[in-house]
Amino acid sequence: MRKLTTLIILFIAFSGFVRGQKHTVLSVLNGLSKTQNLELSYSSDLVDLDQNIDIRLSNQPDSCIFQIEKLAGLLISKQDGHLVIVPSPTKIIRVQGMVMDSVSKEPLPYASLQIKNTSAGTTTNSEGKFDFKVPARYIGYDIEITYLGYGSVNLKIPRNSAENVKVMLEPKPYTLSDVYVLPMKMQAIDMVKKAVKNIKRNYDRTTAQYDAFYRNTSFRDSLVCQLIEAALLIEDKGINTPSSTTEIKLQQFRKSNNYLIPYEKWREVLYEKLFPSRNMFYRAYSNMVRIYQDDWWYQPLTQYDKFIYEFEGTEWLGDVKVYKVKYIRDTVGPDGKRDSERGLWEDAGYFYINSQDWAILRIEKYFKYATDSSLKKNRRFVELFFKGETEFQKIGEKYYLKYRHFIDMGDGTPFTFLNPDAPDDQKTIKEVQWSDVFLLVTNVITERRDFDKIKYREVMARDENSYRKKYPYDQVFWKNYNILNEKPLRSKYMSDLEAEKKLEQQFVENSSNHDLNP
């Protein structure tokens, strides 16, 4: 009798509804709430009940609720006489678009997108594009978009996925150096010392995991000779541990043919002995702030007597003032003269320091010869290799690596000579071979419960020659990998690499899959 009564009530409540016909979520929920004598409770800011769903009505209310939850991405519960509707925690809102300069309309690569008051965030790619997959529980939250030298913009997370979102950032004027700009009459060196003093407070001292995208593009002068890309899982133990504890798991990998001029055999053997670690991924992942006390390369953060520090002015990161400090190597040579006295070259770079918490946001490094330097004959080789940049991002209360971009030696001889038979000190470089290396952190995981456990056998070895070893290639993964955002390479790169063979074929032939299935 009870079943019959339920059927009659449901039929009356849903009169006019045809099985399998599309209806709005709200109309179906209104019918359900009436049949069960419940009050409908929801927030239109969090859920979209006007969307149509193709539902097959049932005489079982719980079955109807289950269908609505699945079709509309909702979580529905009965609480104290209410039928409560909230976004499903498993639903994903996908926000896609581009971040651009509002004046020039140029894309802004590697801009930060961070959901306020959370650890969720992402970064635009080299074309300024982003593809942010946001859990539905964050609907209505603000995404803060920031880029050094620009004001910030807030973007509210919509109830449904959105495409082609255009975010315009306003450039903020760069302030030239003036005495009154320096805080508390500090000198440039004092600003660096204060930033170093605050490293333990600003940067995470516990284990974190990074999802990262790696790209290594090799050149012979302007000719593209090899492409290597990978998706990595990096486990960083924090700034209170040596860098040797870092673990890297290779998630995905693809590699083109190598058209670089190879090393002479004896040089390759010598190079392997001098630099036994040929793992390109460990070379790319280097958290400068974490290892500043242990590595000679970062002496400007520790050995202040060897450098000159100059205040260069201020930039903006949203509404936060950022101090720009230049450092110039000024060591004393065997002749008792400092580098600045010789005037032959400039081995230098910049620190960008947050004026509020004194965190180092960005580190740049470069090398250049003086115009009249007698050593400049092969300057393009030296100046090319000694440059790079590292940037950090704030998530919660701590800073983590955002990206590294630098020049490295590829899997070939660094240079060829116009006069190869001349004595070494008289040779002139004909062609330079080099690799443009980029490592972008796409996701930071700070909660240990969310970690992807890396098994011992999955950890890459530091002495593994990752240039020569072959790894599996997954075509489906790379087709859907959102960080590439449908524009993997410039057209010139493609034409250079495909002069002899299609790139997709090269990826297959340079994988371990091909060795197993020739």
N, C-alpha and C positions, 0 to 999 in steps of 0.2 A: 504493500500500500504506500509506504514511504517513497519507494522508487518511482511509483506512478505519479505521486504528487510532485516530486522533483522534476520529472519529465514535463508535466503540465506547466509548472512555473517557468522552467527554462524555455519552453516553446513560446509562452506568452511574452516573456522578457525579450526574447530574440526574434519576435515576429518580424517578418520582412527580410530576415537574413537568409541567404542561400548558401548551402554547404559549399565551401571552397571559394566563395566570392570574397573580394577584397573589401575590407572595412577599416575604419580608423581604429587605432588602439583604444582611444578614449571611449568610443561607442561600445566596444566589446566589454571594456572594464566597467562601464556604467551598468550594463546589463548584469554582469557578474555580481557587482556590489549590491544591486537591488535584490537579486535572488537569495543572497546570503545575509541580507539586512546589515550590511557593512557600509561605513562611510569611506568614500574614496579620498585618500591623502597622498599628495604629490606636490612637487615644485616644478613649475613650468620652466624654471631656469636650469634645471638639472636633467629633465627628461622631456622627450618629444612624443607626446601622445597623439599628435595629429597625423602621424605617419600611417600609411596604409599597410595592412598585412593580409596575407592570403591564409585565413585560418579555417580549419575544419571543426565546427562546433560539436561539442560532446555533451552528453547529459551528466558528465562528471566535471564539476567546477575545477577540481585540481588538475585535470587533464587540460582544460582550457588555459589555466594559468601557466602550466608548463609550456604549452605552445607559444603563448604570448611572450614569455621570458626568452625563449629561444629565438623567435622571429624578430623581436623588437630590441633585444639586448637589454632586458630589464631584470630586476630582482623584485619579486612580489611576495609580500608576507602579510599574515593576518595578526594584528596587534591591537588588543583592547578595543574591539569593535570597529577597527579601521582596516581597510585594505591599502597597505602602504606600498608605494611604487618608487623605487630608486634605480639608478643605473646599475647594470650588472658589473661586478668587479672584474669580470673576464672580458668585457667588451672593450674593443680598442677603437679609439678615434684617431684617424690618420689625417694629419695636417701637412699639406705639401705646398711649397711655394719657393719664393726667392727673396733674399735680402739685398737691397740696393742702396746706393748713394742717392739721396733725394735730389741732388743738384746735377750730377753728371749722369745719373741713371746707370752707372757702372755697377756690376755685381760685387758684393763684398764677400770674399772667400774666408772661410773659417770663422764666421761670426758665431757667437754663442747664443743658444736658446735654452733658457732655464725656467722650469716651472717654479714660481716663487714659493719659498719656504718648504721645498722638497729637494730630493737628490736627483730628480729626473731631469734630463737635459739632452741636448744634441748639438751638433755643429753643422754649419753649412759646408758644402764641398768646395772644390776649387772654382766652381762656376757660380758660387753664391746660392746654390739651391739647397733646400732641406726637405727631409721626409721624416716627420716626427710622429711616431706611433705612441699615442698617449692613452693610458688606462682610463676607462670611463669614470672612475672615481674622481678624476681631476676636472671633470666638466665644470665650467664656470670659473676655474682658476685662471690666473694670469701667467702667460709666458713672457718673460723679460728677455728682450733681444738686445745684445750689447756688442760693441765693436770699438776697439781702441781708436780714439780720435773722434768719436761720434756720441751724440746723445742717445739714450736708451729709448726703446719703445715697448709698450706692453700690448700683448695680443691675447684676448680672452679665448679660452678653449671652447669651441662650439659644441653643440649637442651631437652633431653629425660630422662625419668626415668632410674635409674641405680641400679643394685643389686650387692651384694657381693663385695662392695667396701672395700678394705683393706687399712687402714690408719696406718702407722708406726710412732710412736713418739720416738725421740731419748732422752734417759735419760741424764740429765745434771748433772755434778758432784756436790755433796753436799759440801759446804765450811764450814770447822770447824771454831770454834770461834777463832778469833785473834783480838788483840786490834785495828789494823789498819782497820779492816773490819767495825767497828762501825762508822756510819756517824757522822761527826762533834764531835767526842769524846763523843757521847751520852752514857748514861747508859741504861740498859735494861728497867728500870722503866720509863725513859724519853720517850722511844719508845712507851710504852703502853699509857702514858699520851697524847702523840701527836696523837696517833690513836684515842683515845677517844675524843680529842678536834675536830677532823675532822669528827666525826660521822654525825653531821647535814649536812655537805657538801657532804658526800659520799653516804649516804643512803636516799632513797626516803621518802619525808615527805608528800606525797599526796597518795590518794587511788590507789591501784593496785589490780588486780585479778590474782590468780594463779590457773591453772589446776594442780592437784597433784595426784600422785599414792601413796596409803597407803598399807603397808603390815605389819601384826603382826603375827609372828610365835612363838608359845608357846612351851616350852620344860619342861620335867621333867628329869633333868640332860641332857643326850644326846638324849632322846626319844622325837620325835616330837608329840605333843599332841593336837595342834589346829592351824588352819590357818584362818586368816581373811584378806580380801583384799577389797579395795574400791577405787573408783575414786571420787575425791572431787573438788569442786569449792570453793576457799578461797578468801575472800575479806579482805584485810589488809588496814587499814586506814592510815598507815604511822607512822613514829617514833615519831611524835608530838602528838599522841593520846594514851590513855591507851589500854592495850592488851584486855580488856573486850569488846572493840568495834569490835573486829574481828568477822566476820560472816562466817560460813561454811555451804555449801549446799552439801548434800550427793547426788552424781549423780548416782553411781552404788555401789553394795555391794554384797559380798558373804562370807559365813562362813561355816567352817566344824564343825563336832561334837567336843565337848570339852572333852578330856580324861585326863585333869588335876585332881589331888586330890582336891576336893572342900574345902573351908573354913569350919571350925567348925562354927556352926550357930552364936554363941555369938561373935566370932571374925569378922564374916562378918558384923553383925550389928554395931559393934564398928568401923570397918573400914569405913562403909558408913557414920557414924556420923563424924569421923575425916576428911574424904576426900569425901565430898558430890558430887564433880564432878567426875563422872565415864564415862564421854564422852571421849572415847579413841582418838578421832580426835583432840579435843582441846588440849589434853595432848601432842599429837605428834607435833602439830603446835606451836612452840614457837620460835619467832624471838629474839634470845639472844640480839642482838645489839639494837633492838627496845625497850626492857624493862629493859635494864641494870641498869637504875636508880631506878626502882621500885621493883626489885626482889632480895632477899637476896642471891639467888643462884649465881648471877653474881658479887659478891663483888670484884673479882680481877680487875674489870674495874672501881671501885669507891673507895674502902677502901684499899688504898695502904699500910697503916701501918700494915695490917694483913697478908701481903704476902711478900715472897722473889721473886725477879725477876732475871732471868739469861738469858743472850744472848747465844743462842744455835748454831748460825751460819746462813747461808743463803741457800735458795733453789731458784729454778727458776720456773716461770710460763711463758712459752714462752721465751721472751727476757727480762722479768721484774724480777728484783731481789726481793726476798721475805725474810724478816727477821723472824726468828723463835725465839720466846721468851718463856721461861718456867716460869710458876708461881707456887709457892708452898705455901700452907696455913701455916701461922706461928703465930697463935694466942697465947695470954697469958692465961694460965689456972689459976684456983683458987690458985694453989700453987706458982704462980708468975713465973713459967717456961714457955718458949715458946715451941711450938710443935717441933721445930728443936732441942731443947735441950733434949727432951725426947727420940727422935729417934725411936718411936714406929711405926709410919706409915708415909705415904706420900700422902697427899691430894693435887693433882697437875693437871697440864694440860699445853697446849701450845696455844699461839697466833701466827698466821701466818699473817704478816703485809706487805702490798705492799709498797715497798720503794719509789715509785713515788708519789702516792696520799695518802699514809698512811691509806688505808682502811684495815680493818680486814677481811681477806679472809676466814679464817678457825679458829675454836675454838675446841680444844680437851680437854677432862677431864677424869681423871682416879684416882683410889685410890688403894694403895697397902700397906700391912704391911711390916715392917722390918723383915728380915729373923729370927731374934732371939726374935721377939715380943712375949710377954706373952699373947697377945690378939688374936693370930692368929688361935685359935682352929676352929673358924667358918669363917675363912678368905674368903673362896670361895664365901660365900653369899655376904659379904660386898664388896669385890673387884669386883664381877660380876655386882652388881647393880649401882655402882658409876662410870660409864664410858659412854662416848658418844662423838659424834662429830657433828659439824654443819659447813656447808660451804656455802659461798655466791658467786653469779655470777654477773658480770657487764654487764648491758644492757644499751646501750647508755652511759649516763654520770653517772648513778646511780647503786648502788648495791642492789640486791634482794636475798632472800633466794633461795638456790639451793637444799639442802637436809638436813635432820636431821636423825641421826642414833644413837640409844641409847637402853639401857636395861631397861625394866620396869616390873612391876608385872602384870602377866596375870590374867585370871579369875579363880583363884584357890589359895590355901594357898601357901605362898612363900617357905615354907620348911616343911619337916617332920623330926622327931628326931629318933636317935638310942635308946635314953632313955627318952621317952616322959613323964614318971612319975617323973623325977628328977626335982629339983628346977630349975627355969628359968636360973640362972647364971651357972648351971652345965650341961645343955643340950648340946648334940653334934648333929649337923645336919647330917641327913642321906641322904636326897635328896633335891635338890634345884629346885624350879619351877620358871620359868621366861619367859619373852617375849622379843624377838628381834624385835624392832620396827623400821620401816624405812618409811620415808616420802620423796618422790622425786617430786620436782616441774618440771612438763613437759612442761609448757608454762607460760609465764609472759605477761599479758595484761596491758599496761600502759596508753593507750588512752581510756578515758571514753566512747567515742562513740562506742568502740568495746566491751564494757562490756556486759556480760550476766546478765540481771537484776535479782537479787535474791529477790523474794517476801518474805514478812514477815513470812508467814506460812512455807516457805521452809528453813528458818534458823534453824539449829539444836540447841537445848537447851543445855547449859553447864552442867546442872544437870541430863541430860538424860543418863541412864545407857545403853550405846550402846553395852555393852557386852551381855546384856540380851534381848534387844529389837530386834524384827525381822523386816527386810526390804525386799523389792522386789528383786528378782534375775532374771536377764536377761541373759540367756545362749548365745544368739546371740552376745550381746555386748562383753562378756568376750572372746568369740571365736575370735573376731576381734580386741581386744584391743592391739595395737601395742607395748606398753611398755613391755609387757610380751615376745614379740618377739619369740614365739613358744617354749620357754623353761621356763615354769612357776615355776617349782620346781626341786630341786635335786631329783634323783631317791630314795635316802634314805628317804627323806621327804615323798614322795609318798607312799612308802611301809609302813612306820610307820602309816600314816593317813588312809591307805586303808586296815589295818589289818582285820577290821570287815566289811567294806562296801565301795563301790566305792565312790570316792570323789565327783563326779558329783551328785550322789544321796544324799549325805550329804548336798551339797549346796542347793538343792531343798527343802529338809526336814527342813532346818534351815532358810527358807525364809517365808515371809508373804504370798507368792503365795500359799505355801503348806497349810497354815491355811485356806485360802479361798477356796481351791480346794483339800481337803484331799483325 
